[in-house]
Amino acid sequence: MATVTEGLDPVLGFAMVGALGVGSQWLAWKLRMPAIVLMLVAGLVIGPLTGVLNPARDFGALMQPMVAIAVAIILFEGGLSLSFQSLADAAVGVRRLVFIGAPLGWAASAAALHWAAGLSWETAAVFGGIMIVTGPTVIAPLLRHARLQKRPAQLLQWEAIVNDPVGALAAVLAYELVVVLQTATSVGHAIGTLAVGIAVASALGGAAGWGLSRAFRNGWVPEYMKVPVLFVLVLGIFALADYVLHESGLLAVTIMGLFIANADLPSYVELRRFKEHATVLLVSGVFILLAANMTPETLMSLDWRALAFVLAVILVARPLPVLAALAFSNIPWRERLLVAFTGPRGVVLVAVAGLFGERLAALGIEDGARVAPLAFALVAATVVLHGFTLTPMARKLGVTASETPGVLIVGGSRWAAALAMALKKLELPVLVADPNHAHLRQAREAGLDTFWGDILSETAEHKLDFVSYEKVIVSTDNDAYNTLVATDLAPEFGREHVFQLKRVRQASARHALPSTLGGRPLAIDETFFEANARLADDWEFRVTRLTEEFKLDQWRERTPEGIVIADLGPNGTFRLLGPEDDPKDSTGTRLLILAPKREERREDRRETSGDDTAAGTAPTPGMSDSGN
């Protein structure tokens, strides 16, 4: 058996990195914490703190290529998620952040490195270019956790992905100029080499994206080979562009991803989802590898100048360029402040900074060796800081999508309007959507938020802020459409959060569908027609709060026919219940129930409306509040 001093078996090392990465992501989801913080801690524990894993020792020469390829795939997936149509509200801000904010950020970062960290101007210029990047590998988990409104989330996401290759190329430019000063190479030659590299990378990325889109659209690649072909092409384009000019491969794969994202491919959704899954693994693995690769000596070398540098970046070098870039724009000041004080750095910064630090040291610039530890200090500090402060800061500025994730109801009807009103009584965001405008009449009359159109359309994707909603109930009168919507939205919301009314012929073996299609059943497992008929038969939705004196058992005794549809815990945790789920029985929990109307309300309704049909047209059909 290998000991720690002898080195860890590479296969065991890969398995450990994978288990810790995925385990950190799962634990972060369970604890509602930023995943990137747990990954950082895991990497430090198995690396410099215990010495169990030393990537440079255990993986040897494979370490750098692995990280480079992983970063390339991460950036390609980032480009693949950037559709120009989704940029409508944030286009002005993104252009300003890239064309104004990036150069200003480069200058401010170089100044912070020179005056705070004490680096030479040569090293500061190269490292400052790399610091333009804000880390899509870190931004994505933070945005998923913080649940920001659509525009600030788009600003942060687009800036991170677009500026990643820009920052790497800025470092290349600065490095080439340093080489000019250190050697006899002419300035014209350096600039020419850089221009050729950028042109080649852009041409390769654009040509690869166009060729792949054409091949997929014309059926030249079978479905089962699309993902393998995509992977091989990404690696090939990255390697070829990087061969022409170091780090230009990042630009090539980002452009390739952008081209495919905006090519309107029929198989685009499947490609993007697979890439997202791969990226989760790669982000976890790379971040743990880079943290574990730090040595105790490197960590101990971080002194007060490193602290001054980190503070200067967080408080000055990041906010001022962003605020200057977004000045006099249509971006509200609250969103400007959030973006200005949110600049986490990720794996691209550490990977590229380490590479150029070694090159600067090889040129005889001694402080080049300080680049890697400073980069890691900045990444660690910003990851921890923004991981714990982004959500509270967004809430304070009022730019979160919602305090409590809400419910999206697809299908307008009397039943949907009544349920939506009950959910609104629980102070949850709720939206009723339907392609048929007439079906939304009762929801509109009740003052509910509505969307007229197909929930699967591009219009819905671009206009609706889906991050405000965590649960989906599909309840139209068309079973086939319900199944289509539930199946399509399940990967986006999570299969456990997508519910569907019972299909009319669900019990028939001839019409039964596999478990991979459709959504989960609700606690009231009824068809569209049965659910609406129940309301017409003097049933209603009610909200009941459990107390020390009024427990779940007492409610059941009082309302034996009642069905608990959902519960909202005192800590804000909301659950839609299925047929097998038991409601929470704790003080302060509010239950959303479906039960027969009380006798006094039945009498009131008969006296005021005279018949059931008239009552069904009321603005708040089938909903009341229980005083229990």
ZAMARGU-4260 file (C-alpha; in steps of 0.2 Angstrom, whole numbers, plus 5000, padded with zeros to 4 digits):
<rodrens>
0) 5000/5000/5000 | 5007/5017/4995 | 5010/5029/5009 | 5008/5048/5008 | 5027/5051/5006
5) 5028/5038/4992 | 5014/5047/4983 | 4996/5042/4979 | 4991/5030/4966 | 4984/5041/4951
10) 4968/5031/4949 | 4964/5033/4967 | 4969/5051/4966 | 4957/5054/4952 | 4943/5045/4961
15) 4946/5055/4977 | 4945/5071/4968 | 4929/5066/4959 | 4921/5060/4975 | 4926/5076/4985
20) 4920/5087/4971 | 4903/5079/4968 | 4901/5077/4987 | 4905/5095/4990 | 4892/5100/4977
25) 4879/5089/4985 | 4883/5094/5003 | 4882/5113/4998 | 4865/5109/4990 | 4859/5101/5006
30) 4866/5114/5018 | 4861/5128/5006 | 4879/5135/5006 | 4890/5140/4991 | 4897/5125/4984
35) 4913/5133/4979 | 4918/5137/4997 | 4916/5118/5002 | 4927/5113/4987 | 4940/5126/4992
40) 4940/5118/5010 | 4941/5100/5003 | 4956/5104/4992 | 4966/5113/5006 | 4962/5098/5018
45) 4968/5084/5007 | 4982/5095/5000 | 4993/5106/5010 | 4985/5103/5027 | 4987/5084/5027
50) 4997/5079/5012 | 4986/5065/5006 | 4985/5072/4988 | 4999/5081/4980 | 4993/5084/4962
55) 5011/5089/4955 | 5018/5073/4963 | 5004/5061/4960 | 4999/5066/4942 | 5016/5073/4936
60) 5016/5080/4919 | 4997/5076/4916 | 4993/5090/4929 | 4994/5105/4917 | 4986/5097/4902
65) 4972/5091/4912 | 4968/5108/4920 | 4970/5117/4903 | 4958/5105/4894 | 4945/5106/4908
70) 4946/5125/4908 | 4943/5125/4889 | 4928/5114/4890 | 4921/5125/4904 | 4923/5141/4894
75) 4915/5132/4879 | 4900/5127/4889 | 4899/5145/4895 | 4899/5151/4877 | 4886/5138/4873
80) 4874/5145/4886 | 4875/5163/4879 | 4861/5167/4867 | 4860/5184/4860 | 4841/5184/4862
85) 4842/5182/4880 | 4854/5197/4882 | 4840/5210/4878 | 4839/5219/4895 | 4858/5218/4899
90) 4866/5221/4882 | 4871/5239/4885 | 4878/5234/4902 | 4888/5219/4895 | 4896/5229/4881
95) 4901/5243/4894 | 4909/5230/4906 | 4919/5222/4892 | 4924/5237/4881 | 4926/5250/4895
100) 4927/5240/4912 | 4940/5227/4906 | 4953/5240/4901 | 4950/5250/4917 | 4950/5234/4927
105) 4967/5229/4919 | 4975/5246/4924 | 4967/5246/4941 | 4973/5229/4945 | 4990/5232/4939
110) 4991/5247/4950 | 4985/5237/4965 | 4998/5224/4962 | 5012/5236/4960 | 5008/5248/4975
115) 4999/5235/4987 | 5008/5219/4983 | 5025/5227/4979 | 5027/5218/4962 | 5037/5226/4947
120) 5027/5234/4934 | 5032/5221/4921 | 5024/5207/4932 | 5010/5218/4938 | 5005/5222/4919
125) 5004/5203/4915 | 4995/5198/4931 | 4983/5213/4930 | 4978/5207/4913 | 4973/5190/4920
130) 4964/5198/4934 | 4951/5205/4921 | 4942/5188/4923 | 4929/5186/4936 | 4927/5167/4935
135) 4912/5158/4926 | 4917/5143/4936 | 4913/5152/4952 | 4899/5164/4946 | 4887/5150/4940
140) 4886/5141/4957 | 4884/5158/4966 | 4870/5163/4955 | 4861/5147/4957 | 4862/5149/4976
145) 4858/5168/4976 | 4843/5168/4965 | 4846/5185/4958 | 4834/5195/4946 | 4837/5191/4928
150) 4847/5207/4923 | 4860/5207/4936 | 4862/5189/4934 | 4865/5191/4916 | 4877/5205/4918
155) 4888/5194/4930 | 4887/5179/4919 | 4891/5187/4902 | 4905/5197/4910 | 4913/5182/4917
160) 4912/5171/4902 | 4916/5185/4889 | 4930/5192/4899 | 4939/5175/4903 | 4947/5173/4886
165) 4949/5192/4885 | 4959/5192/4901 | 4970/5178/4895 | 4974/5187/4879 | 4977/5203/4889
170) 4990/5193/4899 | 4997/5187/4882 | 4999/5205/4876 | 5007/5211/4892 | 5019/5196/4892
175) 5024/5198/4874 | 5028/5217/4878 | 5038/5211/4893 | 5048/5199/4881 | 5051/5214/4870
180) 5059/5223/4884 | 5069/5208/4890 | 5075/5202/4873 | 5079/5210/4856 | 5063/5206/4848
185) 5054/5221/4840 | 5038/5228/4846 | 5031/5226/4829 | 5035/5207/4829 | 5026/5205/4846
190) 5011/5215/4841 | 5010/5205/4824 | 5011/5188/4833 | 4997/5193/4844 | 4986/5199/4830
195) 4989/5184/4820 | 4985/5173/4835 | 4968/5182/4839 | 4963/5182/4820 | 4967/5163/4819
200) 4958/5159/4835 | 4943/5169/4830 | 4943/5161/4813 | 4945/5143/4820 | 4931/5146/4833
205) 4919/5153/4820 | 4923/5140/4807 | 4921/5126/4819 | 4904/5133/4826 | 4898/5135/4808
210) 4903/5118/4802 | 4897/5109/4817 | 4880/5118/4816 | 4878/5114/4797 | 4883/5096/4800
215) 4870/5093/4814 | 4856/5102/4805 | 4859/5092/4789 | 4860/5076/4798 | 4878/5072/4793
220) 4881/5066/4811 | 4870/5053/4819 | 4862/5057/4836 | 4872/5045/4846 | 4888/5053/4840
225) 4884/5072/4842 | 4891/5074/4859 | 4907/5064/4855 | 4910/5074/4839 | 4907/5090/4849
230) 4920/5085/4862 | 4933/5080/4850 | 4931/5096/4840 | 4932/5107/4855 | 4948/5099/4860
235) 4955/5100/4843 | 4951/5118/4840 | 4958/5122/4858 | 4974/5113/4854 | 4976/5121/4837
240) 4973/5139/4842 | 4984/5137/4857 | 4998/5130/4846 | 4997/5146/4836 | 4997/5158/4851
245) 4997/5152/4869 | 4980/5155/4878 | 4971/5160/4862 | 4963/5143/4862 | 4951/5150/4876
250) 4945/5163/4864 | 4943/5150/4850 | 4932/5138/4860 | 4922/5153/4868 | 4918/5159/4850
255) 4913/5142/4845 | 4901/5140/4859 | 4893/5157/4855 | 4891/5152/4837 | 4882/5136/4841
260) 4871/5144/4855 | 4864/5156/4842 | 4863/5144/4827 | 4845/5138/4833 | 4850/5119/4832
265) 4836/5107/4835 | 4847/5097/4847 | 4854/5112/4856 | 4845/5108/4872 | 4852/5091/4873
270) 4869/5097/4870 | 4869/5110/4882 | 4862/5099/4896 | 4875/5086/4893 | 4889/5100/4894
275) 4882/5107/4910 | 4883/5090/4918 | 4901/5088/4912 | 4905/5106/4918 | 4899/5102/4936
280) 4912/5088/4936 | 4926/5098/4929 | 4923/5113/4939 | 4923/5103/4955 | 4938/5093/4950
285) 4949/5107/4944 | 4945/5118/4959 | 4950/5104/4971 | 4966/5100/4961 | 4972/5118/4961
290) 4968/5120/4980 | 4977/5104/4984 | 4992/5109/4973 | 4996/5123/4985 | 5011/5119/4996
295) 5012/5124/5015 | 5027/5135/5010 | 5017/5144/4997 | 5003/5147/5009 | 5015/5153/5023
300) 5023/5165/5010 | 5007/5176/5010 | 5011/5191/5021 | 5003/5208/5025 | 5006/5214/5007
305) 4995/5199/5000 | 4981/5205/5012 | 4983/5223/5007 | 4983/5217/4988 | 4967/5207/4991
310) 4958/5222/5000 | 4964/5234/4987 | 4956/5223/4973 | 4939/5220/4982 | 4937/5238/4988
315) 4945/5248/4974 | 4951/5239/4959 | 4935/5230/4956 | 4921/5242/4960 | 4928/5258/4953
320) 4931/5252/4935 | 4913/5244/4935 | 4905/5259/4942 | 4914/5270/4929 | 4909/5258/4915
325) 4891/5257/4920 | 4889/5276/4923 | 4875/5285/4913 | 4868/5269/4908 | 4850/5262/4910
330) 4856/5250/4923 | 4848/5255/4940 | 4861/5260/4954 | 4856/5245/4965 | 4861/5233/4951
335) 4877/5243/4948 | 4882/5242/4966 | 4879/5223/4966 | 4890/5220/4950 | 4903/5232/4956
340) 4906/5223/4973 | 4904/5205/4966 | 4920/5199/4957 | 4924/5182/4962 | 4939/5174/4953
345) 4940/5156/4948 | 4951/5142/4941 | 4955/5151/4925 | 4964/5164/4935 | 4974/5152/4945
350) 4978/5141/4930 | 4984/5155/4919 | 4992/5165/4932 | 5003/5150/4937 | 5008/5148/4919
355) 5014/5166/4916 | 5022/5167/4933 | 5033/5153/4928 | 5037/5161/4911 | 5041/5178/4919
360) 5053/5169/4932 | 5061/5160/4917 | 5064/5177/4909 | 5074/5183/4925 | 5060/5193/4933
365) 5061/5186/4951 | 5044/5192/4957 | 5036/5181/4944 | 5036/5167/4957 | 5025/5177/4968
370) 5011/5177/4955 | 5004/5160/4959 | 5002/5162/4978 | 4994/5179/4976 | 4982/5172/4963
375) 4977/5158/4975 | 4975/5171/4989 | 4963/5182/4978 | 4953/5167/4973 | 4951/5160/4990
380) 4947/5177/4998 | 4934/5182/4984 | 4926/5164/4984 | 4923/5164/5003 | 4918/5183/5004
385) 4906/5183/4989 | 4900/5165/4993 | 4893/5171/5010 | 4889/5189/5006 | 4881/5189/4988
390) 4864/5183/4994 | 4862/5195/5009 | 4869/5209/4999 | 4856/5206/4985 | 4842/5205/4997
395) 4848/5221/5005 | 4848/5230/4988 | 4832/5222/4983 | 4838/5213/4967 | 4834/5195/4972
400) 4820/5186/4962 | 4811/5182/4977 | 4813/5178/4996 | 4804/5162/4994 | 4804/5152/4977
405) 4786/5152/4970 | 4775/5141/4960 | 4772/5141/4941 | 4755/5134/4936 | 4754/5130/4918
410) 4735/5130/4913 | 4722/5142/4917 | 4705/5136/4924 | 4694/5139/4939 | 4705/5126/4949
415) 4721/5134/4944 | 4715/5152/4949 | 4709/5145/4966 | 4725/5136/4969 | 4735/5151/4964
420) 4725/5162/4976 | 4729/5150/4990 | 4747/5150/4986 | 4747/5169/4986 | 4739/5168/5003
425) 4755/5159/5008 | 4765/5174/5001 | 4773/5164/4988 | 4776/5171/4970 | 4764/5162/4958
430) 4761/5164/4939 | 4748/5156/4929 | 4752/5153/4911 | 4741/5147/4896 | 4742/5148/4877
435) 4723/5151/4877 | 4719/5169/4883 | 4701/5165/4888 | 4708/5152/4900 | 4716/5165/4910
440) 4701/5176/4913 | 4698/5170/4931 | 4716/5172/4935 | 4717/5190/4928 | 4700/5195/4937
445) 4708/5188/4954 | 4723/5200/4951 | 4736/5186/4948 | 4751/5187/4938 | 4748/5178/4921
450) 4757/5174/4905 | 4748/5172/4889 | 4758/5160/4878 | 4766/5144/4876 | 4777/5141/4892
455) 4790/5131/4881 | 4792/5146/4868 | 4807/5156/4866 | 4796/5171/4871 | 4793/5163/4888
460) 4811/5159/4890 | 4817/5177/4887 | 4803/5187/4896 | 4799/5176/4911 | 4811/5176/4926
465) 4810/5157/4929 | 4822/5159/4944 | 4808/5166/4954 | 4799/5149/4953 | 4805/5133/4961
470) 4789/5122/4958 | 4779/5118/4943 | 4761/5112/4942 | 4755/5107/4924 | 4736/5107/4924
475) 4729/5111/4906 | 4715/5101/4899 | 4726/5093/4886 | 4735/5078/4894 | 4748/5076/4880
480) 4753/5094/4882 | 4754/5092/4901 | 4766/5078/4898 | 4776/5087/4886 | 4778/5102/4897
485) 4782/5092/4912 | 4795/5082/4903 | 4803/5097/4896 | 4804/5107/4912 | 4810/5093/4923
490) 4828/5095/4920 | 4827/5113/4922 | 4817/5113/4939 | 4822/5096/4945 | 4810/5081/4942
495) 4805/5081/4961 | 4798/5099/4959 | 4787/5096/4943 | 4769/5090/4946 | 4756/5086/4934
500) 4737/5082/4935 | 4732/5064/4932 | 4730/5059/4914 | 4712/5053/4909 | 4717/5036/4903
505) 4732/5034/4914 | 4725/5018/4922 | 4724/5010/4904 | 4739/4999/4900 | 4737/5003/4882
510) 4739/5022/4886 | 4751/5021/4901 | 4767/5031/4899 | 4785/5026/4905 | 4791/5035/4921
515) 4803/5045/4911 | 4789/5055/4904 | 4778/5067/4913 | 4778/5075/4931 | 4774/5069/4948
520) 4756/5066/4954 | 4749/5079/4967 | 4742/5073/4984 | 4725/5075/4975 | 4728/5063/4961
525) 4714/5069/4949 | 4711/5073/4931 | 4708/5091/4925 | 4690/5088/4924 | 4688/5079/4941
530) 4698/5093/4950 | 4687/5107/4942 | 4671/5097/4946 | 4677/5095/4964 | 4677/5114/4966
535) 4660/5116/4958 | 4654/5103/4971 | 4657/5115/4986 | 4675/5111/4989 | 4688/5125/4992
540) 4706/5128/4995 | 4710/5134/5013 | 4726/5139/5022 | 4727/5133/5040 | 4741/5136/5053
545) 4747/5123/5065 | 4750/5129/5083 | 4754/5121/5100 | 4735/5119/5103 | 4730/5114/5086
550) 4740/5100/5079 | 4739/5090/5063 | 4729/5076/5072 | 4716/5088/5078 | 4714/5096/5061
555) 4711/5078/5053 | 4698/5075/5066 | 4689/5091/5062 | 4691/5089/5043 | 4692/5071/5040
560) 4689/5073/5021 | 4702/5087/5019 | 4717/5084/5008 | 4734/5093/5012 | 4741/5099/4995
565) 4756/5108/5002 | 4765/5114/5018 | 4775/5129/5022 | 4787/5127/5036 | 4791/5141/5049
570) 4808/5143/5041 | 4801/5146/5024 | 4803/5129/5016 | 4789/5125/5004 | 4783/5108/4998
575) 4770/5102/4986 | 4765/5085/4992 | 4762/5069/4982 | 4750/5055/4987 | 4764/5046/4997
580) 4770/5062/5006 | 4765/5066/5024 | 4763/5084/5029 | 4774/5092/5042 | 4767/5092/5060
585) 4776/5106/5068 | 4771/5123/5076 | 4770/5137/5064 | 4768/5126/5049 | 4755/5132/5037
590) 4745/5119/5027 | 4737/5122/5010 | 4722/5111/5010 | 4707/5106/4999 | 4692/5103/5009
595) 4673/5104/5008 | 4666/5121/5011 | 4659/5124/5029 | 4641/5124/5030 | 4639/5143/5034
600) 4649/5147/5018 | 4638/5136/5008 | 4622/5145/5015 | 4630/5162/5011 | 4634/5157/4993
605) 4616/5151/4990 | 4609/5167/4997 | 4621/5178/4987 | 4622/5169/4970 | 4608/5157/4970
610) 4617/5143/4960 | 4634/5135/4959 | 4638/5141/4941 | 4637/5159/4946 | 4648/5157/4961
615) 4661/5149/4950 | 4664/5165/4941 | 4669/5175/4956 | 4686/5183/4956 | 4693/5172/4970
620) 4685/5155/4966 | 4686/5141/4978 | 4698/5149/4990 | 4696/5154/5008 | 4707/5157/5023
625) 4705/5146/5039 | 4706/5155/5055 | 4712/5139/5064
</rodrens>
